[in-house]
């Protein structure tokens, strides 16, 4: 695909959209670490210098893809979390934790981007790009908090934002550990003792969030008893 020079704002937006779409398509085929600006430019049909007219770096492109993926995940989570049953609070906490884990696991591109967010994607970008991304992240945290409080009204806004932060951090840390390289898979198979270290993404996220939610509930109940 070859583009002519963009001369209108509409054409420039079309170029930006094409770059983001191409980056997303590449992420369905390879991990974040293998995405290069040269290959992205080649696939989108623009010179690398022209891609840099629209995004200041590879990382800036991938941060926008991450923000879009987070929005899609929140839509999924909002829908499935409506099915949390009115059981005792501890059981609702487990249901919600399991739903969060399942909806995240269903979006491997999002999880891969989250795992690269702090150590890679937020490094080679300007303050303006980071500010835009972090504001989008804050909006995501607020939406997660809303969903948490809807399922567990026993918690307050501060508790719910804490859960939102733990959700993002746990997903980012769990994904690379639960998706080992071929060499690591072979090592796990070769030594059963080492193999015990491999944990599923769903298990790590569900257990971590269940413990976080039930701990916050217990803390809230304790404060109520003292009052």
N, C-alpha and C positions, 0 to 999 in steps of 0.2 A: 504494500500500500504506500503510495507516494502522495504527500500533501503539497498543495501550493501554499504560498505564504498567506497567513491569516491576516485579513485586512479589516475585519469588523469584530466587535466584541462577541457576537454570536459565533463567528468562526473560531475565535480564541477559546471560547468555552467548549466548542466541539473538539478542539485539539486536546484540551485538558481532560475531557471525558474519555477520549480515545486512549490517552496515556494511562489513565486510571483503570479503564477496562482491560487494557493489555496487561498491566501489572497484576490485576486480579486473576486473569487467565493463566499467567505464568505461575502464580502461587498455587494453582490447582495441580501443577505439574512438577513443582520443585519447592524446596524449603526456602525460607527468607534468605538464608546464607548464600544460596546459589543465584539469587537475583542480582544481575549486574546492570549498570546504567547502559553499557554498550549493547547488551542483548535486548534490553527493553527498547532502546532507540531503534535497533534493527527491526524488531517485530512491529513497532508502531509505524515505521516508515519515515522516521525523521532523523536528521543528524543529531548527535548527542548535544551539540551546542544549541540546537533548536528545542530539544526537550528541556534544557536548562533555562529557556526563556519562560517556561511555564511552571517549573518546579526547580528549586535551587539545588536539589540533590536527590539521589536515589531514596534516601531516608525520608525526605519530605513527601515523595510520592507514596511510600509505604505507610506513613503516618495517616495520610488521608484515606487510604484503603482500610487501615485499622479503624478509623473513626466510623466509616461506613459499615464495616462488619459489626462493630459494637451496636450500632443502631438496629441492624437486622436481628442480632441476637436478642436485644431487649424486646423487640416485637414478639419473638418466639416465646421468651420467658413470661412476658405479660399474659400471653394467651394461655399457656399451659398451667401457670400458677393460679389461674382462676379455679382450677379443679382441686385446690387444697381443701381437704374436708375439715369440718368443724370438730375435730378431735381435741383431746387435751393438748395443751400448748406444746409439750415435748414432742408429741407425735406430729403435730403440724410443722415443727422445726425440722424433723427428719424428712417429711414429705418435701418441704421447700428446698432443703439442701440437695436432695436427690434430683429434683427438677432442675435446679441450677446446674448441677454436674452434667446431667444428660443433655441439656440444651447447649452447653458449652462444647461437650465432646462431639456433638453433631456438626460443629463448625471448626474443623481442624485448621482452616486458614486463619481464623481469628485467634485460636490458641497459639499457633506458631508465631503470629505477629506479636501477641502479648508477651511471649517468652523472649522476644528480641527487643521489646519496647525500651526498657530502661538502659540496657547495656549497649545497644546498637542504634536503634532508630532515633533516639533523642540526643544523639551525640553530634552528628554532622549536619546540624540545622541551626538556623538563626533564632534569636529570641522571639521574633514575630511568629515564626512557625510553631515554636514550642508553646507560646501563649495561646495560639489558636487551638492547638491540640489539647492542651491542658484544660482549657475552658470546655472543650467537647467532653473530656474525661470527667470533669466535674458534673456536667449535665447527666452523664451516664450514671455516676454515683448517686445523684439525686433520684434518678428513676429506679435504680436498684433499691434504694432506701424506701421509696414509695411502695414497691412491690412487697418488700419485707414487712412493712407496717400493715399492709392490707392483710397479709397472712397471719401476722403476729402482732395484733394491736396492743398486746401487753408491753411491747418495747416502745421506746421513745425515738425521736429523730436522731439523737446522738448515737444510740445503740445501732440504729439501722444504717447510718453512714459508716460505722465501724464494720458492720457486716459487709457493706459494699466494698470497702478497702480490702478486707480479708479475701473476698471473692476474687477480685482482680489479681491480688498478689499470689494467692494459692494457685489459680489457673496458670499464671505465668511461670511459677516454679515447678508445677507438677507436669506440665506438658513435655518438656525435654526429658524428664526422668522416666516418663511412662511411654515414650516413643524412642526406644534405644536404637542405636546404629546396628548395622548388620554384624559388626565385630562384637558388639556388646551382647547382642542376642545369642551369638555363638558361645560367648563366655558363660552366659546364664545357663545355656543348655549343657555345656561341658561340666559345670560344677554346680550341683543342686544347692549347695550351701550359699553360693553367690546368687543363684537364681531366686532365692527367697527375698532378695533386695528389690526385685521387680514388683512394683505395685501398679494397679490399674489407675488410670486417670480418674474414673468415676469414684473409685474407692477413696483415693486421697482427698478429692474435693468434697465428697459427701461427708466423710468422717470429720474433716477439719471444720466444715461449716456447721455440721450438727453440734459438735462440741462448742463452737463459738456461740451459736444461737441458744443452746440449752444453758450454757454458762451465763450468758447475759440475762436470760429469763430468771435463773436462780438468783442472780445478783439483784435484779429488779424486785423479785419477791421478798428477798431479805430486807431490802430498804423499806418495802411496804410494811413488813412485820415490825420493824424498828419504829416506824412512824406511829 
